[in-house]
Amino acid sequence: MDLTFFNTHTLAGRLEIIWAHGNFIAFRGRRGYRIALYDLGSFFAEIWYNPANDYVSLVRGFISKKALEPYINQVDLMEMFDW
């Protein structure tokens, strides 16, 4: 599975891929959202859930190491990369 293939799916399709193939890493909060980070092997994905209205607003995949910075204090992500 790669990021390009992941991004061709609908929001519901991306959720199914994460639940079937993703490995949960951590939660974080931002602006009322509960954001879950998953490892999908060659990329990461976030699920942006709004508990106020019980709605998944965004499911995004990424490869950017910068996008992982909000999780640095929660887990040791450095060991996952060949720096």
N, CA, C and O atoms as a GROMACS GRO file, in nm:
protein
  332
    1MET      N    1   0.085  -0.117   0.000
    1MET     CA    2   0.000   0.000   0.000
    1MET      C    3   0.089   0.123   0.000
    1MET      O    4   0.186   0.131   0.075
    2ASP      N    5   0.056   0.219  -0.084
    2ASP     CA    6   0.131   0.343  -0.083
    2ASP      C    7   0.036   0.462  -0.069
    2ASP      O    8  -0.086   0.447  -0.080
    3LEU      N    9   0.093   0.578  -0.045
    3LEU     CA   10   0.015   0.697  -0.017
    3LEU      C   11  -0.071   0.738  -0.137
    3LEU      O   12  -0.185   0.781  -0.118
    4THR      N   13  -0.021   0.725  -0.256
    4THR     CA   14  -0.098   0.761  -0.375
    4THR      C   15  -0.224   0.677  -0.386
    4THR      O   16  -0.333   0.730  -0.412
    5PHE      N   17  -0.212   0.547  -0.366
    5PHE     CA   18  -0.327   0.458  -0.369
    5PHE      C   19  -0.426   0.494  -0.258
    5PHE      O   20  -0.547   0.499  -0.281
    6PHE      N   21  -0.376   0.518  -0.138
    6PHE     CA   22  -0.458   0.556  -0.024
    6PHE      C   23  -0.541   0.681  -0.056
    6PHE      O   24  -0.660   0.686  -0.026
    7ASN      N   25  -0.476   0.780  -0.117
    7ASN     CA   26  -0.543   0.906  -0.144
    7ASN      C   27  -0.647   0.899  -0.255
    7ASN      O   28  -0.724   0.993  -0.272
    8THR      N   29  -0.652   0.790  -0.331
    8THR     CA   30  -0.754   0.777  -0.435
    8THR      C   31  -0.889   0.735  -0.378
    8THR      O   32  -0.990   0.738  -0.448
    9HIS      N   33  -0.892   0.697  -0.252
    9HIS     CA   34  -1.015   0.649  -0.188
    9HIS      C   35  -1.095   0.764  -0.124
    9HIS      O   36  -1.041   0.870  -0.093
   10THR      N   37  -1.221   0.738  -0.104
   10THR     CA   38  -1.307   0.832  -0.033
   10THR      C   39  -1.268   0.833   0.114
   10THR      O   40  -1.185   0.753   0.157
   11LEU      N   41  -1.327   0.923   0.190
   11LEU     CA   42  -1.302   0.928   0.333
   11LEU      C   43  -1.335   0.793   0.396
   11LEU      O   44  -1.257   0.741   0.476
   12ALA      N   45  -1.450   0.738   0.362
   12ALA     CA   46  -1.490   0.608   0.417
   12ALA      C   47  -1.392   0.498   0.376
   12ALA      O   48  -1.360   0.411   0.456
   13GLY      N   49  -1.346   0.502   0.254
   13GLY     CA   50  -1.249   0.403   0.206
   13GLY      C   51  -1.117   0.414   0.278
   13GLY      O   52  -1.055   0.312   0.311
   14ARG      N   53  -1.072   0.537   0.304
   14ARG     CA   54  -0.947   0.556   0.378
   14ARG      C   55  -0.961   0.505   0.521
   14ARG      O   56  -0.868   0.447   0.576
   15LEU      N   57  -1.078   0.528   0.582
   15LEU     CA   58  -1.101   0.474   0.716
   15LEU      C   59  -1.092   0.322   0.718
   15LEU      O   60  -1.030   0.264   0.806
   16GLU      N   61  -1.154   0.258   0.620
   16GLU     CA   62  -1.149   0.111   0.612
   16GLU      C   63  -1.007   0.061   0.597
   16GLU      O   64  -0.969  -0.039   0.658
   17ILE      N   65  -0.927   0.130   0.516
   17ILE     CA   66  -0.787   0.090   0.497
   17ILE      C   67  -0.711   0.102   0.629
   17ILE      O   68  -0.634   0.013   0.665
   18ILE      N   69  -0.732   0.212   0.700
   18ILE     CA   70  -0.663   0.231   0.829
   18ILE      C   71  -0.703   0.123   0.927
   18ILE      O   72  -0.616   0.064   0.992
   19TRP      N   73  -0.831   0.094   0.939
   19TRP     CA   74  -0.876  -0.007   1.035
   19TRP      C   75  -0.827  -0.146   0.998
   19TRP      O   76  -0.802  -0.227   1.087
   20ALA      N   77  -0.813  -0.175   0.869
   20ALA     CA   78  -0.768  -0.307   0.826
   20ALA      C   79  -0.617  -0.323   0.830
   20ALA      O   80  -0.567  -0.432   0.859
   21HIS      N   81  -0.543  -0.215   0.802
   21HIS     CA   82  -0.398  -0.229   0.784
   21HIS      C   83  -0.313  -0.139   0.875
   21HIS      O   84  -0.191  -0.156   0.882
   22GLY      N   85  -0.376  -0.045   0.943
   22GLY     CA   86  -0.299   0.050   1.022
   22GLY      C   87  -0.266   0.000   1.161
   22GLY      O   88  -0.336  -0.082   1.219
   23ASN      N   89  -0.156   0.051   1.212
   23ASN     CA   90  -0.114   0.024   1.350
   23ASN      C   91  -0.124   0.155   1.427
   23ASN      O   92  -0.053   0.252   1.396
   24PHE      N   93  -0.211   0.158   1.527
   24PHE     CA   94  -0.230   0.278   1.607
   24PHE      C   95  -0.101   0.316   1.678
   24PHE      O   96  -0.031   0.230   1.732
   25ILE      N   97  -0.070   0.447   1.678
   25ILE     CA   98   0.049   0.496   1.746
   25ILE      C   99   0.014   0.586   1.864
   25ILE      O  100   0.061   0.563   1.975
   26ALA      N  101  -0.070   0.688   1.841
   26ALA     CA  102  -0.096   0.785   1.949
   26ALA      C  103  -0.219   0.870   1.917
   26ALA      O  104  -0.265   0.878   1.803
   27PHE      N  105  -0.270   0.934   2.023
   27PHE     CA  106  -0.374   1.035   2.011
   27PHE      C  107  -0.315   1.171   2.043
   27PHE      O  108  -0.216   1.181   2.115
   28ARG      N  109  -0.377   1.275   1.988
   28ARG     CA  110  -0.348   1.412   2.029
   28ARG      C  111  -0.476   1.492   2.012
   28ARG      O  112  -0.570   1.447   1.946
   29GLY      N  113  -0.480   1.609   2.070
   29GLY     CA  114  -0.596   1.696   2.057
   29GLY      C  115  -0.558   1.826   1.990
   29GLY      O  116  -0.446   1.874   2.004
   30ARG      N  117  -0.654   1.882   1.917
   30ARG     CA  118  -0.633   2.014   1.856
   30ARG      C  119  -0.768   2.073   1.820
   30ARG      O  120  -0.846   2.013   1.747
   31ARG      N  121  -0.793   2.193   1.872
   31ARG     CA  122  -0.914   2.269   1.840
   31ARG      C  123  -1.043   2.186   1.852
   31ARG      O  124  -1.131   2.194   1.766
   32GLY      N  125  -1.052   2.108   1.957
   32GLY     CA  126  -1.172   2.028   1.981
   32GLY      C  127  -1.174   1.893   1.912
   32GLY      O  128  -1.265   1.814   1.933
   33TYR      N  129  -1.074   1.866   1.829
   33TYR     CA  130  -1.065   1.736   1.760
   33TYR      C  131  -0.982   1.638   1.840
   33TYR      O  132  -0.890   1.677   1.912
   34ARG      N  133  -1.014   1.513   1.829
   34ARG     CA  134  -0.933   1.402   1.882
   34ARG      C  135  -0.871   1.337   1.759
   34ARG      O  136  -0.941   1.280   1.675
   35ILE      N  137  -0.740   1.348   1.748
   35ILE     CA  138  -0.668   1.305   1.629
   35ILE      C  139  -0.589   1.178   1.660
   35ILE      O  140  -0.508   1.176   1.753
   36ALA      N  141  -0.613   1.074   1.582
   36ALA     CA  142  -0.545   0.946   1.600
   36ALA      C  143  -0.442   0.927   1.489
   36ALA      O  144  -0.473   0.946   1.372
   37LEU      N  145  -0.322   0.890   1.527
   37LEU     CA  146  -0.213   0.866   1.432
   37LEU      C  147  -0.194   0.716   1.412
   37LEU      O  148  -0.190   0.640   1.509
   38TYR      N  149  -0.182   0.675   1.286
   38TYR     CA  150  -0.162   0.535   1.250
   38TYR      C  151  -0.042   0.521   1.158
   38TYR      O  152  -0.015   0.609   1.076
   39ASP      N  153   0.030   0.411   1.173
   39ASP     CA  154   0.139   0.374   1.083
   39ASP      C  155   0.084   0.275   0.981
   39ASP      O  156   0.024   0.174   1.018
   40LEU      N  157   0.105   0.306   0.854
   40LEU     CA  158   0.061   0.215   0.748
   40LEU      C  159   0.181   0.163   0.667
   40LEU      O  160   0.167   0.132   0.548
   41GLY      N  161   0.294   0.154   0.729
   41GLY     CA  162   0.412   0.099   0.664
   41GLY      C  163   0.492   0.204   0.590
   41GLY      O  164   0.595   0.250   0.641
   42SER      N  165   0.449   0.243   0.471
   42SER     CA  166   0.525   0.340   0.392
   42SER      C  167   0.477   0.484   0.412
   42SER      O  168   0.533   0.576   0.353
   43PHE      N  169   0.376   0.504   0.495
   43PHE     CA  170   0.327   0.637   0.526
   43PHE      C  171   0.248   0.633   0.657
   43PHE      O  172   0.223   0.526   0.713
   44PHE      N  173   0.210   0.751   0.704
   44PHE     CA  174   0.129   0.764   0.824
   44PHE      C  175  -0.007   0.820   0.787
   44PHE      O  176  -0.023   0.879   0.680
   45ALA      N  177  -0.103   0.803   0.874
   45ALA     CA  178  -0.236   0.859   0.851
   45ALA      C  179  -0.293   0.910   0.982
   45ALA      O  180  -0.265   0.856   1.089
   46GLU      N  181  -0.374   1.016   0.971
   46GLU     CA  182  -0.445   1.070   1.086
   46GLU      C  183  -0.595   1.063   1.060
   46GLU      O  184  -0.643   1.083   0.949
   47ILE      N  185  -0.668   1.034   1.166
   47ILE     CA  186  -0.814   1.042   1.165
   47ILE      C  187  -0.850   1.157   1.258
   47ILE      O  188  -0.819   1.154   1.377
   48TRP      N  189  -0.917   1.259   1.203
   48TRP     CA  190  -0.961   1.376   1.279
   48TRP      C  191  -1.107   1.355   1.317
   48TRP      O  192  -1.195   1.362   1.232
   49TYR      N  193  -1.130   1.330   1.444
   49TYR     CA  194  -1.264   1.302   1.495
   49TYR      C  195  -1.311   1.417   1.583
   49TYR      O  196  -1.238   1.463   1.671
   50ASN      N  197  -1.435   1.464   1.560
   50ASN     CA  198  -1.493   1.570   1.641
   50ASN      C  199  -1.593   1.508   1.738
   50ASN      O  200  -1.704   1.472   1.696
   51PRO      N  201  -1.558   1.495   1.866
   51PRO     CA  202  -1.650   1.431   1.961
   51PRO      C  203  -1.776   1.514   1.988
   51PRO      O  204  -1.877   1.459   2.031
   52ALA      N  205  -1.771   1.644   1.963
   52ALA     CA  206  -1.887   1.729   1.988
   52ALA      C  207  -2.005   1.692   1.899
   52ALA      O  208  -2.120   1.699   1.940
   53ASN      N  209  -1.974   1.652   1.775
   53ASN     CA  210  -2.082   1.613   1.683
   53ASN      C  211  -2.071   1.469   1.637
   53ASN      O  212  -2.144   1.426   1.547
   54ASP      N  213  -1.978   1.393   1.698
   54ASP     CA  214  -1.960   1.251   1.667
   54ASP      C  215  -1.938   1.229   1.517
   54ASP      O  216  -2.007   1.149   1.454
   55TYR      N  217  -1.840   1.303   1.461
   55TYR     CA  218  -1.819   1.303   1.316
   55TYR      C  219  -1.670   1.298   1.284
   55TYR      O  220  -1.591   1.370   1.345
   56VAL      N  221  -1.633   1.215   1.189
   56VAL     CA  222  -1.496   1.214   1.138
   56VAL      C  223  -1.488   1.320   1.028
   56VAL      O  224  -1.552   1.306   0.924
   57SER      N  225  -1.412   1.424   1.053
   57SER     CA  226  -1.404   1.536   0.961
   57SER      C  227  -1.297   1.520   0.854
   57SER      O  228  -1.311   1.571   0.743
   58LEU      N  229  -1.190   1.449   0.888
   58LEU     CA  230  -1.076   1.441   0.797
   58LEU      C  231  -1.002   1.310   0.819
   58LEU      O  232  -0.984   1.265   0.933
   59VAL      N  233  -0.959   1.250   0.711
   59VAL     CA  234  -0.868   1.135   0.716
   59VAL      C  235  -0.758   1.167   0.616
   59VAL      O  236  -0.783   1.175   0.496
   60ARG      N  237  -0.638   1.184   0.665
   60ARG     CA  238  -0.530   1.225   0.575
   60ARG      C  239  -0.408   1.135   0.592
   60ARG      O  240  -0.373   1.094   0.702
   61GLY      N  241  -0.345   1.107   0.481
   61GLY     CA  242  -0.221   1.032   0.480
   61GLY      C  243  -0.106   1.127   0.450
   61GLY      O  244  -0.125   1.227   0.382
   62PHE      N  245   0.012   1.095   0.501
   62PHE     CA  246   0.128   1.181   0.476
   62PHE      C  247   0.258   1.103   0.497
   62PHE      O  248   0.260   0.999   0.563
   63ILE      N  249   0.364   1.156   0.440
   63ILE     CA  250   0.497   1.100   0.459
   63ILE      C  251   0.590   1.199   0.528
   63ILE      O  252   0.703   1.165   0.564
   64SER      N  253   0.544   1.321   0.545
   64SER     CA  254   0.624   1.428   0.602
   64SER      C  255   0.662   1.399   0.747
   64SER      O  256   0.576   1.372   0.830
   65LYS      N  257   0.790   1.405   0.776
   65LYS     CA  258   0.837   1.389   0.913
   65LYS      C  259   0.795   1.509   0.997
   65LYS      O  260   0.774   1.495   1.118
   66LYS      N  261   0.784   1.625   0.936
   66LYS     CA  262   0.741   1.745   1.008
   66LYS      C  263   0.599   1.728   1.064
   66LYS      O  264   0.569   1.780   1.171
   67ALA      N  265   0.513   1.658   0.992
   67ALA     CA  266   0.375   1.637   1.037
   67ALA      C  267   0.369   1.547   1.161
   67ALA      O  268   0.266   1.540   1.228
   68LEU      N  269   0.479   1.479   1.191
   68LEU     CA  270   0.485   1.393   1.310
   68LEU      C  271   0.525   1.469   1.437
   68LEU      O  272   0.514   1.415   1.547
   69GLU      N  273   0.571   1.592   1.422
   69GLU     CA  274   0.621   1.668   1.536
   69GLU      C  275   0.523   1.680   1.653
   69GLU      O  276   0.566   1.675   1.768
   70PRO      N  277   0.391   1.695   1.629
   70PRO     CA  278   0.300   1.704   1.743
   70PRO      C  279   0.297   1.578   1.831
   70PRO      O  280   0.246   1.583   1.943
   71TYR      N  281   0.351   1.469   1.782
   71TYR     CA  282   0.349   1.342   1.856
   71TYR      C  283   0.481   1.310   1.926
   71TYR      O  284   0.489   1.213   2.000
   72ILE      N  285   0.582   1.390   1.903
   72ILE     CA  286   0.717   1.361   1.953
   72ILE      C  287   0.720   1.342   2.104
   72ILE      O  288   0.792   1.256   2.153
   73ASN      N  289   0.643   1.420   2.178
   73ASN     CA  290   0.644   1.409   2.324
   73ASN      C  291   0.573   1.284   2.376
   73ASN      O  292   0.592   1.246   2.491
   74GLN      N  293   0.493   1.221   2.291
   74GLN     CA  294   0.415   1.105   2.335
   74GLN      C  295   0.484   0.972   2.307
   74GLN      O  296   0.476   0.879   2.388
   75VAL      N  297   0.551   0.963   2.192
   75VAL     CA  298   0.614   0.837   2.153
   75VAL      C  299   0.751   0.865   2.093
   75VAL      O  300   0.777   0.976   2.046
   76ASP      N  301   0.837   0.766   2.094
   76ASP     CA  302   0.968   0.779   2.033
   76ASP      C  303   0.959   0.737   1.888
   76ASP      O  304   0.975   0.619   1.854
   77LEU      N  305   0.934   0.834   1.801
   77LEU     CA  306   0.922   0.806   1.659
   77LEU      C  307   1.058   0.802   1.590
   77LEU      O  308   1.068   0.755   1.476
   78MET      N  309   1.161   0.850   1.656
   78MET     CA  310   1.293   0.857   1.594
   78MET      C  311   1.346   0.720   1.554
   78MET      O  312   1.416   0.707   1.454
   79GLU      N  313   1.313   0.618   1.631
   79GLU     CA  314   1.364   0.485   1.600
   79GLU      C  315   1.300   0.425   1.474
   79GLU      O  316   1.347   0.323   1.423
   80MET      N  317   1.194   0.487   1.425
   80MET     CA  318   1.126   0.436   1.307
   80MET      C  319   1.195   0.479   1.177
   80MET      O  320   1.165   0.427   1.070
   81PHE      N  321   1.288   0.574   1.188
   81PHE     CA  322   1.352   0.629   1.070
   81PHE      C  323   1.501   0.600   1.067
   81PHE      O  324   1.564   0.580   1.171
   82ASP      N  325   1.554   0.598   0.949
   82ASP     CA  326   1.699   0.589   0.929
   82ASP      C  327   1.750   0.732   0.912
   82ASP      O  328   1.760   0.781   0.799
   83TRP      N  329   1.783   0.797   1.020
   83TRP     CA  330   1.826   0.937   1.014
   83TRP      C  331   1.967   0.945   0.972
   83TRP      O  332   2.023   1.054   0.960
   0.00000   0.00000   0.00000
